[in-house]
């Protein structure tokens, strides 16, 4: 006979093993609830937790404001190459980007 804690654990393990985990498909991802999600556009590698993005006035770049586990900062991204051109770190971020042209 199995020990009592193991007997109580068997139903939980069997439920976990029969659930579907999210997995990639040819057109996106399949979720455990039966839904499918597909990306819109192309992704760009950034830091964690992008709070806001803003196109530069001349249209040659995109500024991304990030704050999360990694150091907070601003990223300048080239939209044509989809690569980071410059990064500025700072102590703290807030979700508000604006350009002031003087």
N, C-alpha and C positions, 0 to 999 in steps of 0.2 A: 504494500500500500504506500502511496506517495505521502510525503509530509503535508500537513494542512496548508502552510503558506504556499507551497507549490501548486496544490490543487486550486487554491483561490486565484493564482496567477495565470493558470492555463486559459480561462476564458478571455482574459484581457489580451494575452499574446495572440490567441487565434483571431480576435477581432482586428488587431493591428496588422496581422499578416494578410488578411483578406481585403483590407482597404487599398484602393488605388492611390499611389503617390502621384503628384504632378509630374508629367513627363513631356519632353519635346515631341512634336509631331512634324510632319513635312511643312505645315503652314502656321506653326505657332506652338502653343502648349495646351495639353489636355489637363483639366483640373479634376480633383476627386469627385466633385459634384456633377460631373458630366459636361460642364461648360468648356468651351474652347476659347482661348484668347489669342489674338494675332497682333504683332507689333504694327504700328503705323509709322512709316518713315524708317530712318536709319539711326542707330544709336551712336553716341559719341562718348568716349571714355572721359569721365570726370572724377572728381573727388566724391566722397560720400555726402549724401543729403544736400542736393542742390535746392536752395530755397527760392531762387529767382533767376531769370535770364533776361537779357536785354540786348537788342541789336545796337551796334554803334551807329551814330548819326550818319557816317559815311557808308555804312552797309558792308564794310570789309571785315567785320568781326562780330563776335557775340561774347558778351560778358556773362559769366555764370558766378553767382554768389553761393558759396557752400559753407555749411556748418554741420558738424557731426562729431564723430569720434576723432577723426583726423584734424589737424590744425585748420582753423577757419581761414577763408581767404576768397580772393577773386581770381577767376581764370579768364584769360583772353583766348578765345577759340577761333580758329580760321574756319569759316563755314565751307570753303571750297575743298580744303584738304581734310577737314574734320579732325584736326589735331590742335593740341594746346600750344599756343605761341608764347604765353607768358603767365606767370603765377605770382601773386602777391599774398603773403600770409598776414593775418592780423589777429589780435587777441579775441575778438568777439564779433559776431555777425548779427544783423537783423534783416528781416525779409523785406527789403525796400531798396530797389535800384532805380535811380533817375539820372539823367544827364542834364546838367545846367550849362547852357551855351551862353558865354558872355562875350 
